[in-house]
Amino acid sequence: MQVGFKLMAETFDPREIVRQAVEAERAGFDFVEVSDHYHPWLYSHGHSGFVWSMLAAAAARTDRIGLATGVTCPFVRYHPAIIAQAAATTALLSEGRFTLGLGSGERLNEHVVGGGWPSVTTRHQMLREAIDIIRLLWSGGYHSYEGKHLTLDDARVFDLPDVPPTIAVAAGGTEAVGIAAELGDGLFATEADPDLVKAYAGAGGSGPKYGEVPLAWARDEESAVELAHRLFRFGLTGWKVQAELPNPINFEAAASSIRTEDVRDAMACGPDVRRHLEVAGTFVDAGFDHLALINAGPDVDGFFEFFANELSEPLRALATS
């Protein structure tokens, strides 16, 4: 099992995100992932740097730790040709340490270019075509592509790594799971849902399975719960809400009924190792083998110390228990 750290680009400025990537490597994490957003979820977040610049800086300042997008929508705001080039360059700069997380996106980030927001069925069709284009360009040479939604005209990515990046596809339902198994190299999910993992395997998927584990570390439980509620209450609105709302003001409204008690129940809050293991264990039991810890607590460096000294060893042991 690999254990990673989610770099919350919505709650920290770009230089701090890169610093945290360096510190995560020092603390012993296996990988970091960064969200690819244009907007933050909530006004209280206050940040949303450009992921490809942060990944390039992190690649230059680290030696061992894996890097990933968690996740990129490769259409609407971007064209897949641009993502193919960006991912290939990031793989080269990191010397093969990069994983490309892909998904069907959120309106929050994609509507900004004025291209409209397709239905989920159309987005899944577009994701399929985007992955086809990315893999085509990674094969070398000039290529054109004519799909139902996306086209490519005589394009070539000149700088390619010897081994293409792993593509992990985000899924919350059966259609996306099928895309992950058929066209991806791995699965990415935000819920400890064993049915997703079973469906992925049943569709022929055999790659790494990434799960995001929500927690908030602090030296006392109440301060952890308080900050987790302020920063992460949007995560309890559910994926159908998260995919469809256009701006932070809408998420502020949608999350207004989320109580601190709801956050306490959903996340591991405070200093108790056993509680963090309990929440992480639900992902291990569901079949995930790459755990990305999301710390919504007030002290990032304190969390890194806690992970290195207290959490890492028993967390990794969950996979063999």
Secondary structure by P-SEA (a helix, b strand, c coil): cbbbbbcccccccaaaaaaaaaaaaaacccbbbbbbccccccccccccccaaaaaaaaaaacccbbbbbccccccccccaaaaaaaaaaaaaaacccbbbbbcccccccccccccccccaaaaaaaaaaaaaaaaaaaccccbbbbcccccccccccccccccccbbbbbbccaaaaaaaaccccccccccccaaaaaaaaaaccccbbbbbbbbcccccaaaaaaaaaaccccccccaaaaaccccaaaaaaaaccccaaaaaaaccccccaaaaaaaaaaaaaacccbbbbbbccccaaaaaaaaacccaaaaaacccc
